[in-house]
Amino acid sequence: MKMVFADTCYWVALLNPKDQTHDIAVRVSKGLATYRMLTTEEVLTELLNYFGARGSFFRSAAVKLVERMEADSSIEILPQTHEGFVARCRLYQARPDKGYSLTDCLSMEAMRRGGVREVLTSDEHFSQEGFTCLFEK
């Protein structure tokens, strides 16, 4: 079964119908029946932070989404580790000309370790590192 990385952008777009990439995320999701998803606790932290100040409805919806992800055997959530922190800091330091966030760096390193080439995102930083973004803005 193929593996795809699910970035924060993807989860936000799925949850928020007003997001500019919502329709793309929903459409792409329909073709993922034969895929397993990989994401990280750091991505889930970004997701929860994003909806933290958007009212109780979205806060609750984000928590429920994370709970569904945790219960879904087709989604692997990598835990936060010191090793992961060190690896993302190395990539962050090695790309001073890029606007990569620390979470982007961790995600890219997790993808490399897992042999994952495709990512559910519109974030151009992933394509700059040679990954295939499955949707764009």
C-alpha positions in Angstrom: 0.0 0.0 0.0 1.4 3.4 -0.9 2.2 6.0 1.8 1.5 9.7 1.6 2.5 12.4 4.1 -0.4 14.6 5.4 0.8 18.1 6.2 -0.9 20.7 8.4 -2.2 22.4 5.2 -4.2 19.3 4.3 -5.9 18.8 7.7 -6.8 22.5 7.9 -8.2 22.5 4.4 -10.3 19.4 5.1 -11.7 20.9 8.3 -12.4 24.5 7.1 -14.8 24.8 4.2 -13.7 28.4 3.7 -10.1 27.4 3.2 -8.9 28.3 -0.3 -7.7 24.6 -0.9 -10.8 22.9 0.8 -12.3 21.7 -2.5 -8.9 20.4 -3.7 -8.3 18.6 -0.4 -11.7 16.9 -0.5 -11.3 15.9 -4.1 -7.8 14.5 -3.5 -9.0 12.6 -0.4 -11.5 10.6 -2.5 -8.6 9.0 -4.4 -6.7 8.0 -1.2 -8.5 4.7 -0.5 -5.4 2.6 -1.4 -3.0 4.9 0.6 -1.8 4.9 4.1 -1.1 8.3 5.6 1.9 9.5 7.6 1.8 12.6 9.8 3.5 13.7 13.0 2.5 15.0 16.4 4.1 18.3 15.5 1.8 18.6 12.5 -1.2 17.9 14.8 0.1 20.6 17.2 0.2 23.0 14.3 -3.4 22.0 13.4 -4.7 22.5 16.9 -2.8 25.8 17.3 -4.3 27.0 14.0 -7.8 26.5 15.2 -7.1 27.6 18.7 -8.3 31.1 18.3 -11.1 30.4 15.8 -13.8 29.8 18.3 -15.2 26.9 20.2 -16.8 25.2 17.1 -13.5 24.9 15.3 -11.5 24.0 18.4 -13.9 21.2 19.1 -13.9 20.0 15.5 -10.1 20.0 15.4 -9.9 17.9 18.6 -12.4 15.4 17.2 -10.4 15.2 13.9 -7.2 14.4 15.9 -9.1 11.8 17.9 -10.4 10.2 14.6 -6.9 10.2 13.2 -5.5 8.5 16.3 -8.2 5.7 16.0 -7.7 5.2 12.2 -5.3 2.3 11.5 -4.6 3.7 8.0 -3.0 6.8 9.6 0.4 6.6 11.3 1.2 9.5 13.6 4.9 9.7 14.4 5.6 10.8 18.0 7.8 13.7 19.0 11.4 12.7 19.8 14.6 14.4 20.6 16.2 12.6 17.5 13.5 14.2 15.3 14.2 17.6 16.8 17.9 17.3 16.1 17.3 16.1 12.5 14.9 19.0 11.8 17.4 21.5 13.3 20.1 20.2 10.9 17.9 20.7 7.9 16.7 24.1 9.1 20.3 25.2 9.5 21.3 23.7 6.1 18.7 25.8 4.3 19.3 29.4 5.4 18.0 30.6 2.0 14.6 28.9 2.4 11.6 29.9 4.5 11.0 26.5 5.9 9.4 26.3 9.3 10.9 23.9 11.9 7.8 21.7 11.5 8.3 21.6 7.7 11.9 20.4 8.3 10.7 17.7 10.6 8.1 16.6 8.1 10.6 16.4 5.3 13.0 14.4 7.4 10.2 12.0 8.5 9.3 11.6 4.8 12.8 10.8 3.8 13.2 8.3 6.7 9.9 6.6 5.6 10.7 6.6 1.9 7.6 8.8 1.3 7.7 11.0 -1.8 4.1 12.4 -2.0 2.7 15.0 0.3 -0.8 16.3 0.8 -0.1 20.0 0.8 0.0 23.2 -1.2 3.2 24.2 0.6 5.8 24.9 -2.1 8.6 24.2 0.4 8.0 20.5 -0.1 8.4 20.7 -3.9 11.6 22.7 -3.3 13.0 19.7 -1.5 12.0 17.4 -4.4 8.7 16.0 -3.0 5.5 15.7 -5.0 2.7 17.9 -3.7 -0.6 16.4 -4.5 -2.4 19.7 -4.5 -1.5 23.3 -5.1 -3.0 26.6 -4.3 
